[in-house]
Structures are given as structure tokens and as C-alpha cells.
Amino acid sequence: MGENEEIVLTPDGYRELLEELEKLRTTERREVADRIRDAITYGELTENSEYEDAKNAQAFLEGRIEDLKHIMQIARPLEADEIPTDHVGLGSIVTVNDDSGDPWEFTIVTPVEANPNIDKISDESPVGEALFGKKVGDTISVSVPAGRTKYQVVAIRK
């Protein structure tokens, strides 16, 4: 990430990352410390897989905390008036119909916030990139793992 780079998040995404950071710093840190303390009582540390697992979990946890702290230093939540509704942009909630006419609703977000499982689609993904700047009524064609799919934009809201 560049020196002056800014990460733009939806208000929900910003709040979720803050909550995750807080949970990791408090609850999760305590749990990992407890696991390490318990593992030490098991005796010989050289052959103690429980201790190894706990130390690895701690390293992973601290790494994630550092990543999140860095993200939050340069993150900025979108203001409501920055989210476009006349075209697809960051923070837009977009409804499209695919070839079969099935609607799909998702939010366009930056890669930091992207999570296809909960319909948060990165603006850098094939679908997000193809839709960026499009208006209601526009149709795009995108290569997806299953082949090419057409999507028609039917609604844009915030």
C-alpha cells in the first residue's frame, strides 16, 4: 500500500472492521493467552503440539491486529452523498438481472471489504469493474468461472 493511500469503506464495512479489531484486541487476545498458559502446564514444550498451535494462533492474531490497525489509520467511511445512485459506484447497492432474469442484489465495495458470500463485490472484480459507471438499463457481459454471463442493471440505490 502506498504512503498516502486511502482506503474507502462503506459505513457498514468501517464499523465491522472497527468491531473486529476491538474483539481481537480484547476477547481473542485473552483466549489465546489462556490457551498458551494452559499448554505450558502440559509439560514438555518441545513435544507440545497444543503449545505450538497456541503460539501460531497468537502470531496470526497479532498479524491480523497489525493489518487492521494499519487499515483503520488510512480508512475513511463513505459519506452518504458520495454514494452514487444515477450510476454504479463505490457503495452503490446494485440490482442486476442475469441471462435467466434472476435478480441479484449486491454492494460495490473496495477489495478490503469484499466478501462475495454476503454480496459485497469488489470494484476490482470482473463483475464490479464491468458495472462501474453503468446506469439503470445498461447491460454488461462478464467472464465468470461458468463462462460468460450477461447482467442488466435494474436498480441502483444507497
C-alpha positions as CSV (number, residue, x, y, z in Angstrom):
1,M,0.0,0.0,0.0
2,G,1.3,3.4,-0.9
3,E,2.4,6.0,1.6
4,N,-0.7,8.3,1.2
5,E,-3.1,5.7,0.0
6,E,-6.6,6.0,1.4
7,I,-8.9,3.0,1.8
8,V,-12.6,3.9,1.3
9,L,-15.1,1.7,3.1
10,T,-18.9,1.7,3.3
11,P,-20.1,2.9,6.7
12,D,-21.1,-0.7,7.5
13,G,-17.7,-2.0,6.4
14,Y,-15.9,0.6,8.5
15,R,-18.0,-0.3,11.6
16,E,-17.4,-4.0,11.1
17,L,-13.7,-3.6,10.8
18,L,-13.6,-1.5,14.0
19,E,-15.7,-4.1,15.8
20,E,-13.4,-6.9,14.6
21,L,-10.3,-5.0,15.7
22,E,-11.8,-4.4,19.2
23,K,-12.8,-8.1,19.5
24,L,-9.3,-9.3,18.5
25,R,-7.6,-6.9,20.9
26,T,-9.8,-7.9,23.9
27,T,-11.6,-11.3,23.7
28,E,-9.4,-13.1,21.2
29,R,-6.1,-12.0,22.8
30,R,-7.3,-13.2,26.2
31,E,-8.4,-16.6,24.8
32,V,-5.0,-17.1,23.1
33,A,-3.1,-16.1,26.2
34,D,-5.2,-18.6,28.2
35,R,-4.5,-21.4,25.6
36,I,-0.8,-20.7,25.9
37,R,-0.9,-20.7,29.7
38,D,-2.9,-24.0,29.7
39,A,-0.5,-25.6,27.1
40,I,2.5,-24.7,29.3
41,T,1.0,-26.7,32.1
42,Y,1.0,-29.8,29.9
43,G,4.7,-30.1,30.5
44,E,7.5,-30.7,27.9
45,L,7.3,-27.8,25.4
46,T,9.4,-29.4,22.7
47,E,6.8,-32.1,22.0
48,N,3.8,-30.0,22.9
49,S,1.6,-29.5,19.8
50,E,-1.0,-27.7,21.8
51,Y,1.6,-25.1,22.7
52,E,2.8,-24.8,19.1
53,D,-0.8,-24.4,17.9
54,A,-1.5,-21.7,20.5
55,K,1.7,-19.8,19.6
56,N,0.8,-20.0,15.9
57,A,-2.7,-18.7,16.7
58,Q,-1.1,-15.8,18.7
59,A,1.2,-14.9,15.8
60,F,-1.7,-15.0,13.3
61,L,-3.9,-12.9,15.7
62,E,-1.2,-10.3,16.2
63,G,-0.6,-10.1,12.5
64,R,-4.3,-9.5,11.8
65,I,-4.4,-6.8,14.5
66,E,-1.5,-5.0,12.9
67,D,-3.2,-5.2,9.5
68,L,-6.4,-3.9,10.8
69,K,-4.7,-1.1,12.7
70,H,-3.0,0.0,9.5
71,I,-6.2,-0.2,7.5
72,M,-8.1,1.9,10.1
73,Q,-5.4,4.5,10.1
74,I,-5.9,5.1,6.4
75,A,-9.6,4.1,6.1
76,R,-12.3,6.6,5.6
77,P,-16.0,5.7,5.6
78,L,-18.0,6.9,2.6
79,E,-20.4,9.8,3.2
80,A,-23.9,9.2,2.1
81,D,-23.7,11.9,-0.5
82,E,-20.7,10.3,-2.1
83,I,-22.6,7.1,-2.9
84,P,-24.0,7.5,-6.4
85,T,-27.5,6.3,-7.4
86,D,-27.5,7.6,-11.0
87,H,-24.7,5.2,-11.9
88,V,-22.8,2.3,-10.3
89,G,-20.0,3.4,-8.0
90,L,-18.4,2.7,-4.7
91,G,-21.0,2.0,-2.0
92,S,-23.9,1.6,-4.6
93,I,-26.3,-1.2,-3.9
94,V,-26.9,-2.6,-7.3
95,T,-29.7,-5.0,-8.5
96,V,-29.0,-6.8,-11.8
97,N,-30.8,-9.5,-13.7
98,D,-28.8,-12.3,-15.2
99,D,-29.5,-14.1,-18.5
100,S,-32.3,-16.1,-16.9
101,G,-33.9,-13.0,-15.4
102,D,-33.0,-13.8,-11.8
103,P,-32.3,-10.7,-9.8
104,W,-29.1,-10.4,-7.7
105,E,-28.5,-7.5,-5.3
106,F,-25.1,-6.6,-4.0
107,T,-23.0,-3.7,-2.8
108,I,-19.9,-2.4,-4.7
109,V,-17.0,-2.2,-2.2
110,T,-13.2,-1.9,-2.2
111,P,-11.2,-5.2,-2.0
112,V,-10.6,-4.7,1.7
113,E,-14.3,-5.1,2.4
114,A,-15.2,-7.6,-0.4
115,N,-17.0,-10.7,0.6
116,P,-18.9,-12.5,-2.1
117,N,-20.6,-14.7,0.4
118,I,-22.5,-11.7,1.8
119,D,-22.9,-10.0,-1.6
120,K,-20.1,-7.4,-1.1
121,I,-18.5,-7.3,-4.6
122,S,-15.1,-5.7,-5.1
123,D,-14.9,-2.8,-7.6
124,E,-11.7,-4.6,-8.9
125,S,-13.5,-8.0,-9.5
126,P,-14.6,-8.7,-13.1
127,V,-18.3,-8.0,-12.3
128,G,-17.6,-4.9,-10.2
129,E,-15.2,-3.5,-12.8
130,A,-17.6,-4.1,-15.7
131,L,-20.5,-2.5,-13.9
132,F,-18.6,0.6,-12.6
133,G,-20.1,3.7,-14.1
134,K,-23.0,1.9,-15.7
135,K,-26.6,3.2,-15.4
136,V,-30.0,1.5,-15.0
137,G,-30.9,-0.3,-18.2
138,D,-27.3,-0.9,-19.2
139,T,-26.2,-4.5,-20.0
140,I,-22.7,-5.9,-19.4
141,S,-21.2,-9.2,-20.4
142,V,-18.6,-10.7,-18.0
143,S,-16.4,-13.8,-17.9
144,V,-17.2,-15.8,-14.8
145,P,-15.9,-19.3,-13.9
146,A,-19.0,-20.8,-15.5
147,G,-18.5,-19.0,-18.8
148,R,-19.8,-15.6,-20.0
149,T,-22.8,-14.1,-18.3
150,K,-24.8,-11.0,-19.1
151,Y,-26.2,-8.8,-16.4
152,Q,-28.6,-5.9,-16.9
153,V,-28.7,-3.2,-14.3
154,V,-32.3,-2.8,-13.0
155,A,-31.8,-0.7,-9.9
156,I,-29.1,1.4,-8.1
157,R,-29.6,2.7,-4.6
158,K,-27.6,3.5,-1.5
